[in-house]
Amino acid sequence: MNHSSYISWAKKHHNIKYNLASSGMPSPLLNHLVEDPRKILEPVDHENGWAPLMKTIANRYEVNPNQVVPVHSASFANHLVCALFLNPGDEVLVEDPAYEPLVSLPKYFNATVKRFDRNAKKRYQPNPQQIEYLITDKTKLIILTNLHNPSGALIDENILWQIIDLAEKYGCFVLIDEVYLEFLYPNGERTAAKHSDHILATRSLTKAFGLDDLRVGWVITESILAERIRRLQDLFMTSMAAPSERLGLLMLEKADSMLKQNLSQLRYNFQLVEEFIDDQPSLSWYKPQYGSVGFVKYAGGNVDMLASYLTERFDTTIAPGHFFGAPDHFRIGWGLPTEDLEKGLENMGKVID
């Protein structure tokens, strides 16, 4: 496996007008962040991470700056974690359904992937007993998303603690992709990484803030692992682009006000999606409480045909469930502008009818 089938598909559908497959917020205008654009290009000492950015991230998630490794995107952060731990023949436990790159990535390192269930009947909660059953002396990583991608489910705190206990008991590590957890920040959610030296959490500014083009991400973990990741990063890219770091810092300084605005739009848009699904007898889902995505079961026909017809005839797209291991489902996002969401839902209703 030397590519991601989902990312290849997503790139081809990026410019669809009514993109219900989009999982983040619209990109904000950056000109209000920068008083003097020339300062963005000034050289800075950032070879091991720009100190002001690392400090701001650390303060936001209540960790020490030496636990933060800025990298280009959460996707690359996940790559670095896998590169740090995995050798051919190692075993990795990955949730099912899962964001496809998190399955393809350990396979790229010639690791054996074993799956554990996260399904709607159990509110998409992982089962610690099943995870423990799958662990062997070859298990190096347990890979989770929180909020769960694609369902949007938040992992129950007691279940998360049980998984942390398993990692500490058996000497393996947990990679938690927390890019959607930012949507819970006003409720006090921070990061699982501060609870155990066996946790590596990855985040970015892409989903809750819509800054996909900046590619600002980071890893949070204990300081020794963080330093090993910094050294490993020297093999791939040496350091982040300084303009991205500067713009990322400016956004984080305004993050709470931006997030408040985005959450208000999300709540309104979510009601539109909820009403649409309730009105369609062929659609059902586990209704998420947070975030910008949900996973919808389509009992009325073929999801791939539905997605193809929407794209070809209505310039509308959804994320087919086969990318997540559930071909009778599709992932839907509601972070796009309200008028585009309304039109996209209208188009989907026409096709389903």
C-alpha positions as CSV (number, residue, x, y, z in Angstrom):
1,M,0.0,0.0,0.0
2,N,1.8,3.1,-1.2
3,H,-1.0,5.6,-1.4
4,S,-4.3,6.7,0.1
5,S,-7.4,5.9,-2.0
6,Y,-9.5,8.3,0.0
7,I,-7.1,11.3,-0.3
8,S,-6.8,10.6,-4.0
9,W,-10.6,10.7,-4.3
10,A,-10.9,13.8,-2.1
11,K,-8.5,15.8,-4.2
12,K,-10.5,15.0,-7.3
13,H,-13.7,16.2,-5.6
14,H,-12.2,19.3,-3.8
15,N,-13.9,21.8,-6.2
16,I,-17.4,20.3,-6.1
17,K,-19.8,23.2,-5.5
18,Y,-22.0,21.5,-2.9
19,N,-19.3,19.6,-1.0
20,L,-21.1,17.6,1.7
21,A,-18.0,15.4,1.9
22,S,-16.1,18.3,3.4
23,S,-15.3,17.7,7.1
24,G,-14.1,21.1,8.2
25,M,-15.2,24.8,8.3
26,P,-14.8,27.2,5.4
27,S,-11.5,28.9,5.1
28,P,-11.5,32.3,6.8
29,L,-10.0,35.4,5.3
30,L,-6.4,35.9,6.7
31,N,-6.0,39.5,5.8
32,H,-7.5,40.6,9.1
33,L,-4.8,38.7,11.0
34,V,-1.8,40.4,9.5
35,E,-1.1,44.1,9.9
36,D,2.1,44.1,7.9
37,P,2.4,41.1,5.5
38,R,6.2,41.6,5.2
39,K,6.6,40.4,8.8
40,I,5.3,37.0,7.8
41,L,8.4,36.5,5.6
42,E,11.0,37.7,8.2
43,P,13.5,35.0,9.1
44,V,13.0,33.4,12.6
45,D,14.8,30.8,14.6
46,H,12.5,27.8,14.1
47,E,14.7,24.9,13.2
48,N,13.3,22.8,16.0
49,G,9.9,24.5,16.1
50,W,9.2,28.2,16.5
51,A,9.1,28.9,20.3
52,P,6.2,31.3,20.4
53,L,4.0,28.9,18.5
54,M,5.0,25.9,20.7
55,K,4.3,28.0,23.8
56,T,0.9,29.0,22.6
57,I,-0.1,25.5,21.7
58,A,1.3,24.2,25.1
59,N,-0.7,26.8,27.0
60,R,-3.9,26.0,25.1
61,Y,-3.7,22.2,25.9
62,E,-2.1,22.6,29.4
63,V,1.2,20.8,28.6
64,N,4.8,21.9,28.5
65,P,6.3,23.5,25.3
66,N,8.8,20.7,25.1
67,Q,5.9,18.3,24.6
68,V,4.8,20.0,21.4
69,V,6.2,19.3,17.9
70,P,4.9,21.6,15.2
71,V,4.6,19.8,11.8
72,H,2.9,20.4,8.4
73,S,-0.6,19.0,9.1
74,A,-2.1,16.3,11.3
75,S,-1.7,13.9,8.4
76,F,2.1,14.3,8.5
77,A,2.0,14.2,12.3
78,N,0.4,10.7,12.0
79,H,3.0,9.7,9.5
80,L,5.8,10.7,11.9
81,V,4.3,8.8,14.8
82,C,4.1,5.6,12.7
83,A,7.6,6.2,11.3
84,L,8.9,6.5,14.9
85,F,7.4,3.2,16.1
86,L,6.8,0.8,13.2
87,N,9.0,-1.8,11.5
88,P,8.1,-4.6,9.2
89,G,6.2,-7.3,11.1
90,D,5.0,-5.1,13.9
91,E,1.3,-5.0,14.7
92,V,-1.1,-2.1,14.8
93,L,-4.6,-2.0,16.1
94,V,-6.9,0.3,14.2
95,E,-10.5,1.2,14.8
96,D,-13.3,0.0,12.4
97,P,-14.8,2.0,10.7
98,A,-11.8,4.2,10.3
99,Y,-10.5,7.2,8.3
100,E,-8.8,5.3,5.5
101,P,-5.3,6.9,5.7
102,L,-5.0,5.6,9.3
103,V,-5.4,2.1,7.9
104,S,-3.1,2.6,4.9
105,L,-0.4,4.4,6.8
106,P,0.8,1.5,9.0
107,K,0.5,-0.8,6.0
108,Y,3.0,1.5,4.2
109,F,5.5,0.7,6.9
110,N,4.8,-3.1,6.4
111,A,3.1,-3.4,9.7
112,T,0.2,-5.9,10.2
113,V,-3.1,-4.1,10.8
114,K,-5.7,-5.7,13.1
115,R,-9.1,-4.1,13.5
116,F,-11.3,-3.5,16.5
117,D,-15.0,-2.5,16.4
118,R,-16.6,0.9,16.7
119,N,-20.2,0.5,15.5
120,A,-23.4,2.4,15.8
121,K,-25.1,-0.2,18.0
122,K,-22.6,0.6,20.7
123,R,-22.5,4.4,20.1
124,Y,-19.3,3.9,18.1
125,Q,-17.4,3.4,21.4
126,P,-14.3,1.2,21.3
127,N,-14.4,-2.0,23.4
128,P,-11.3,-2.2,25.7
129,Q,-11.9,-6.0,26.2
130,Q,-11.7,-6.6,22.4
131,I,-8.6,-4.4,22.2
132,E,-6.9,-6.3,25.0
133,Y,-7.7,-9.6,23.2
134,L,-6.0,-8.4,20.1
135,I,-2.8,-7.1,21.8
136,T,0.3,-9.3,21.4
137,D,4.0,-8.8,22.1
138,K,4.2,-7.4,18.6
139,T,1.7,-4.7,19.1
140,K,3.3,-1.3,18.9
141,L,0.4,1.1,18.3
142,I,-3.3,1.5,19.0
143,I,-4.8,4.0,16.6
144,L,-8.0,6.0,17.4
145,T,-9.8,9.1,16.4
146,N,-11.5,11.4,18.9
147,L,-14.0,12.7,17.9
148,H,-14.4,9.5,15.8
149,N,-13.9,9.9,12.1
150,P,-16.4,9.2,10.4
151,S,-19.2,9.1,13.1
152,G,-18.3,12.2,15.2
153,A,-18.7,10.2,18.4
154,L,-16.8,11.3,21.5
155,I,-15.0,8.5,23.4
156,D,-16.5,8.0,26.9
157,E,-13.9,9.1,29.5
158,N,-13.9,5.8,31.4
159,I,-13.3,3.8,28.1
160,L,-10.5,6.1,27.2
161,W,-8.9,5.5,30.6
162,Q,-9.2,1.8,30.1
163,I,-7.4,2.0,26.8
164,I,-4.6,4.1,28.4
165,D,-4.3,1.5,31.1
166,L,-3.9,-1.3,28.5
167,A,-1.2,0.6,26.7
168,E,0.7,1.1,30.0
169,K,0.2,-2.5,31.0
170,Y,1.4,-4.0,27.7
171,G,4.1,-1.4,26.8
172,C,2.5,-0.2,23.6
173,F,1.4,3.3,22.6
174,V,-1.8,5.0,21.6
175,L,-2.0,7.4,18.6
176,I,-5.1,9.6,19.0
177,D,-6.0,11.8,16.1
178,E,-7.8,14.7,17.9
179,V,-8.3,17.1,15.0
180,Y,-12.1,17.2,15.6
181,L,-11.8,17.4,19.4
182,E,-11.1,21.1,19.0
183,F,-14.9,21.6,18.6
184,L,-15.3,20.7,22.3
185,Y,-12.7,23.2,23.5
186,P,-15.2,25.6,25.1
187,N,-16.4,22.7,27.3
188,G,-13.0,22.1,28.8
189,E,-11.7,19.3,26.5
190,R,-8.0,19.5,26.1
191,T,-5.9,16.4,25.0
192,A,-5.5,12.8,26.1
193,A,-1.7,13.2,25.8
194,K,-1.3,15.0,29.1
195,H,-2.7,11.9,30.9
196,S,0.0,9.3,30.0
197,D,3.5,9.0,28.6
198,H,2.0,6.3,26.3
199,I,-0.3,8.7,24.4
200,L,0.6,10.7,21.3
201,A,-2.1,13.1,20.2
202,T,-2.2,14.8,16.8
203,R,-4.0,18.0,16.0
204,S,-4.2,20.8,13.4
205,L,-5.9,24.0,12.4
206,T,-7.7,22.4,9.5
207,K,-11.1,21.3,10.8
208,A,-12.4,23.6,13.4
209,F,-10.7,26.7,11.9
210,G,-10.8,25.8,8.2
211,L,-7.1,26.6,7.6
212,D,-6.4,23.6,5.5
213,D,-4.1,25.5,3.2
214,L,-1.7,26.5,6.0
215,R,-0.9,22.9,6.9
216,V,-0.3,23.8,10.5
217,G,-0.4,20.7,12.7
218,W,1.4,19.3,15.8
219,V,2.1,16.3,17.9
220,I,1.6,16.4,21.7
221,T,3.4,13.7,23.8
222,E,5.8,13.4,26.6
223,S,9.1,15.3,26.2
224,I,11.5,12.4,25.3
225,L,9.1,11.1,22.6
226,A,8.6,14.6,21.3
227,E,12.4,15.1,21.0
228,R,12.7,11.8,19.1
229,I,10.0,13.0,16.7
230,R,11.8,16.3,16.2
231,R,15.0,14.3,15.2
232,L,13.0,12.0,13.0
233,Q,11.4,15.0,11.3
234,D,15.0,16.1,10.2
235,L,14.9,13.2,7.7
236,F,11.7,14.4,6.1
237,M,11.4,18.2,6.1
238,T,13.9,19.7,8.7
239,S,11.4,22.4,9.8
240,M,8.0,23.9,9.0
241,A,7.6,26.8,6.7
242,A,8.0,30.0,8.8
243,P,5.1,31.9,7.2
244,S,2.7,29.0,8.2
245,E,4.0,29.1,11.7
246,R,3.5,32.8,12.0
247,L,0.0,32.7,10.5
248,G,-0.8,29.7,12.7
249,L,0.2,31.6,15.8
250,L,-1.9,34.6,14.8
251,M,-4.9,32.3,14.3
252,L,-4.4,30.6,17.7
253,E,-4.3,34.0,19.4
254,K,-7.8,34.6,18.0
255,A,-8.9,30.9,18.2
256,D,-11.7,31.3,20.9
257,S,-13.5,34.0,19.1
258,M,-13.2,32.2,15.8
259,L,-14.4,28.9,17.3
260,K,-17.4,30.6,18.9
261,Q,-18.5,32.0,15.6
262,N,-18.0,28.6,13.8
263,L,-19.8,26.7,16.5
264,S,-22.8,29.0,16.1
265,Q,-23.0,28.2,12.4
266,L,-22.4,24.5,13.1
267,R,-25.4,24.3,15.5
268,Y,-27.7,25.8,12.9
269,N,-26.4,23.7,10.1
270,F,-26.6,20.5,12.2
271,Q,-30.4,21.1,12.6
272,L,-30.8,21.2,8.9
273,V,-29.0,17.8,8.5
274,E,-30.9,16.3,11.4
275,E,-34.2,17.3,9.9
276,F,-33.2,16.0,6.5
277,I,-32.2,12.6,7.8
278,D,-35.4,12.3,9.9
279,D,-37.5,13.0,6.8
280,Q,-35.8,10.3,4.7
281,P,-37.0,6.8,5.5
282,S,-34.0,5.2,3.8
283,L,-31.5,7.1,6.0
284,S,-30.5,6.5,9.6
285,W,-27.6,7.4,11.8
286,Y,-26.1,7.6,15.3
287,K,-26.6,11.3,15.9
288,P,-23.3,12.9,17.0
289,Q,-23.4,15.5,19.8
290,Y,-20.3,17.4,18.6
291,G,-18.2,18.3,15.6
292,S,-18.9,18.7,11.9
293,V,-19.4,15.2,10.5
294,G,-21.7,12.2,10.9
295,F,-22.0,8.7,9.4
296,V,-25.3,7.9,7.7
297,K,-26.6,4.5,6.7
298,Y,-28.4,4.3,3.4
299,A,-30.9,1.4,3.2
300,G,-32.4,2.5,0.0
301,G,-29.8,1.5,-2.6
302,N,-26.1,1.7,-3.5
303,V,-24.1,4.4,-1.8
304,D,-21.5,4.5,-4.6
305,M,-24.2,5.0,-7.2
306,L,-25.8,7.7,-5.1
307,A,-22.5,9.5,-4.7
308,S,-21.7,9.2,-8.4
309,Y,-25.1,10.4,-9.5
310,L,-24.9,13.4,-7.2
311,T,-21.6,14.4,-8.5
312,E,-22.3,14.0,-12.2
313,R,-25.8,15.5,-12.3
314,F,-25.9,17.9,-9.3
315,D,-22.3,19.1,-8.6
316,T,-22.8,17.6,-5.1
317,T,-20.7,15.1,-3.3
318,I,-20.8,12.9,-0.2
319,A,-17.9,10.7,1.2
320,P,-18.8,7.1,0.2
321,G,-18.6,4.7,3.2
322,H,-16.4,2.2,1.5
323,F,-13.5,4.5,2.2
324,F,-14.2,3.9,5.9
325,G,-15.0,0.2,5.7
326,A,-18.8,0.5,5.7
327,P,-20.0,0.5,2.0
328,D,-23.7,1.0,3.0
329,H,-22.9,4.3,4.8
330,F,-21.7,7.7,3.8
331,R,-20.0,10.5,5.7
332,I,-21.7,13.9,5.6
333,G,-20.3,17.2,6.8
334,W,-22.2,20.4,7.7
335,G,-19.3,22.9,8.1
336,L,-19.9,24.5,4.7
337,P,-21.8,27.7,4.2
338,T,-25.5,27.3,5.1
339,E,-26.8,28.1,1.6
340,D,-24.5,25.5,0.0
341,L,-25.6,22.9,2.6
342,E,-29.3,23.6,2.0
343,K,-28.8,23.2,-1.8
344,G,-26.7,20.1,-1.3
345,L,-29.3,18.5,0.9
346,E,-32.0,19.4,-1.6
347,N,-30.0,17.8,-4.4
348,M,-29.5,14.6,-2.4
349,G,-33.3,14.5,-1.6
350,K,-34.0,14.6,-5.3
351,V,-31.7,11.7,-6.1
352,I,-32.9,9.6,-3.2
353,D,-36.6,10.2,-4.2
